[in-house]
Every structure is written in structure tokens, then in C-alpha cells.
């Protein structure tokens, strides 16, 4: 992950994640690029102490560091969104799934 970030241009390092409670997916803005990821394309979500990993298939996934969240309560809100969208495919810390 660090190698990946190191190779990004300064504008690409400016990353924003946009999650909406009732959205059909979430958005990733990096530099001048935009990507919409549909929840239907997310196979599972794995939470670790420092990040969330969104798995799309056997070869493609995305890591979102928790430090990108503005407030501590944002992690709990994001967990609620993840559970509502991917259900039992979510492996979150502190949950029985």
C-alpha cells in the first residue's frame, strides 16, 4: 500500500471517499479522477484496526485507511452503511458476522 501511495502524483494523493446511507454505491475521488463503486460489485468488506478492505473479486480490492475518516463517529456510521448494503458479507470488528 505504501508503494502504491508513493507512486501517486500530489493531486492523486488527495483522495476523498463519499458514502451515502441510501446510495446504490459509493464514490472515490482521487485527483481529477472519479469512480463510482456499486454495492452490487462489492463481494465483501473486511475491517481491520487501521483500515476497511472492500473486495470486488479474487484479484481486485480497495483499502480505505481509517485515518481518512474525519471523526471517530464516522467509522460507526460507515459500519452501519456497510451492514445495510452488504449484510453478512461484512466482516467487521466487534460484530458476530
Secondary structure, 3 states (H helix, E strand, C coil): CHHHHHCCCCCCCCEEEEECCCCCEEEEEECCEEEEEEHHHCCEEEEECCEEEEECCCCCEEEEEHHHCCCHHHHHHHHHHHHHHHHHHEECCCCCC
